[in-house]
Amino acid sequence: MARRDHGRAFERKPAEHLVIFASGDKIRHMTVRPWMTALAVCFVAVFSIGYLVATSYLIIRDDLIGATIARQARMQHDYEDRIAALRAQLDRVTSRQLMDQQLVEQKVEKLLEQQSALFSRHGKVGTLLDRAEESGLKSSPAVVQDTDENRKASLGDGINAIETLLGRSHSVSEPSAFGLAYAPSRENMTDRADRIFSKVTLSLKNLEQDQLARISDLTIDASETASVIAEIMKKTGIDVKALVDQEGNALGGPFVEPETGLNVFDNSLSELDAALNRLEVVRDTAKALPYGNPAPGRKVTSKYGNRVDPFLGRLALHAGIDFQADTGTKVLSTGAGKVVTAEFSGGYGNLVEIDHGHGITTRYGHLSRILVSKGDTIESGDVLGRAGSTGRSTGPHVHYEVRREGAAINPVHFLNAGMKLTSYLE
């Protein structure tokens, strides 16, 4: 018994806590369990924590909002700075491209002006080259021939280069903003324009230098040819310098201020034109004067000078030279001119006399037949008549005289000069 009571004493449950609610006659009670206590404590703790959190949020909310707004403002400011930087970079690139485009357009305009100048020169040079070719002048083989094909090919290369330049400029002028900001092109428009412009300009300059070289060669050739012809004619008593000066004496026109800034090309054209004019005057004069042969291939039977007269048997002046010729042989004019006599004239028999100008006349005597009339214009080599033995003659032949201001001179000087001039007049 004692052991059982001792065991119950140790097994006694803790006293329960009661909560009594009284309302009038009604009385209620509720036993407070441990779990209820724990639950109440947890609720109070949660409420306290929530209250503390809410109170803390209310206290620091303004600071959090201010910090957030400040961070957003900084982000917006950085973004706007980045946008402004990109916009400034884009403006700089665009401005540079506009400047490059203007430079390209200026270079292309200058290139087109050079090509236009070459085209305009083509007309000037063409006329002079035609005159030079008609005069028998040829430039050195080392010089590029200024043919239409070469001109078109060279100028066509320039035009193709210009089109290429403009095409590339267009492709460069439309890049993307991102490409400009982060991946700049390796070669800008100006560099490409300079490279292509230099290449085309060099080609045009080479063409211009070829033209100048050819013009210079032709000028030298024309001057030398005119000088040689003049020197040969001088030995026959013809003052070519006076003739050339006489050709240039007819001057006139209103006064106009002189041109300034003439370039090398225009000066070279003027020099070539002057040289060709001199050559043409000298050649035309030489062709008009009696440097031909009235009976080509015929032997001279009697020279100019004193000889025994075949009829009188005493010394007399033979005022011309005689060519052996059968009756009917063609007698040719030795130069261009106008027929002043075409009739029977005493001892000359049938006579043709031609006035070649510059005080020079020629006579063709003893003709069996006259084929021209007085007043006819004759070219060198035209047939004047047929050889014969009319007038004071011992047999068929051609009597040929050259006279200056009416006085007889030795025709041999003109015949010798004519043989030297043949290669220059043909």
Stockholm file with secondary structure:
# STOCKHOLM 1.0

chainA/1-426         MARRDHGRAFERKPAEHLVIFASGDKIRHMTVRPWMTALAVCFVAVFSIGYLVATSYLIIRDDLIGATIARQARMQHDYEDRIAALRAQLDRVTSRQLMDQQLVEQKVEKLLEQQSALFSRHGKVGTLLDRAEESGLKSSPAVVQDTDENRKASLGDGINAIETLLGRSHSVSEPSAFGLAYAPSRENMTDRADRIFSKVTLSLKNLEQDQLARISDLTIDASETASVIAEIMKKTGIDVKALVDQEGNALGGPFVEPETGLNVFDNSLSELDAALNRLEVVRDTAKALPYGNPAPGRKVTSKYGNRVDPFLGRLALHAGIDFQADTGTKVLSTGAGKVVTAEFSGGYGNLVEIDHGHGITTRYGHLSRILVSKGDTIESGDVLGRAGSTGRSTGPHVHYEVRREGAAINPVHFLNAGMKLTSYLE
#=GR chainA/1-426 SS CHHHHHHHHHTCCCCCEEEEEEETTEEEEEEECHHHHHHHHHHHHHHHHHHHHHHHHHHHHHHHHHHHHHHHHHHHHHHHHHHHHHHHHHHHHHHHHHHHHHHHHHHHHHHHHHHHHHHHHHHHHHHHHHHHHHTTCCCCTTSCCCCHHHHHHHHHHHHHHHHHHHHHHHHHTSCCHHHHHHCCCSSCHHHHHHHHHHHHHHHHHHHHHHHHHHHHHHHHHHHHHHHHHHHHHHTTTCCHHHHHHHHTCCCCCCCCCCCCCCCHHHHHHHHHHHHHHHHHHHHHHHHHSSCSCSSTTCCEEECSEEEECTTTCSEEEECSEEEECCTTCEEECSSCEEEEEEEECGGGCEEEEEEEETTEEEEEEEEEEECCCTTCEECTTCEEEEEBCCSSCSSSEEEEEEEETTEEECHHHHHHHHHHHHHHHC
#=GC SS_cons         CHHHHHHHHHTCCCCCEEEEEEETTEEEEEEECHHHHHHHHHHHHHHHHHHHHHHHHHHHHHHHHHHHHHHHHHHHHHHHHHHHHHHHHHHHHHHHHHHHHHHHHHHHHHHHHHHHHHHHHHHHHHHHHHHHHHTTCCCCTTSCCCCHHHHHHHHHHHHHHHHHHHHHHHHHTSCCHHHHHHCCCSSCHHHHHHHHHHHHHHHHHHHHHHHHHHHHHHHHHHHHHHHHHHHHHHTTTCCHHHHHHHHTCCCCCCCCCCCCCCCHHHHHHHHHHHHHHHHHHHHHHHHHSSCSCSSTTCCEEECSEEEECTTTCSEEEECSEEEECCTTCEEECSSCEEEEEEEECGGGCEEEEEEEETTEEEEEEEEEEECCCTTCEECTTCEEEEEBCCSSCSSSEEEEEEEETTEEECHHHHHHHHHHHHHHHC
//
